């Protein structure tokens, strides 16, 4: 398995998976991601199997020593086979000097997708990610930051990355708000 910079036909596959895997209200315009890639602020990476088959995508945003895994999706047929775990390892290898982190929907037993949220968090923790103890409301959804590598990112660093990479107007649309740590 490998991570490839998205080219031509792969971009079409990636955009299709992107649209299928993420709710419309949580998707940035795909042309914006392509523009950020051209500016060197974003990597659009296709997950390719050993035979070159398309297995998924990951989109990272960069600012200095920080890398936000903004989107990460594995094709349905490739799930449960270690693909996601391997991708996290490949990201750590590919960006050894970056503090890599990601957002997940905060586990909530009352959420419509409560089981999926809990399963997703367990997956990341099982694969070496650490809780950053940073919670934010983004896109109107309460999110939790998890650290893939390096020391935990702060809320202010998270906001600075979003503002720097996406620009003020998109940052204002996201409107991140720091949330208190939930009481378990």
Secondary structure, DSSP 8 states (H G I E B T S, - for coil): -EEEE--HHHHHHHHHHHHHHS-GGG---HHHHHHHHHTTSEEEEEEE-TTS-EEEEEEEEEETTEEEEEEEEE-GGGTTTTHHHHHHHHHHHHTTTSEEEEEEE---TTSTTHHHHHHHHHHHHHTT-EEEEEEEEETTEEEEEEESSSS---HHHHHHHHHHHH-HHHHHHH--EEE-----
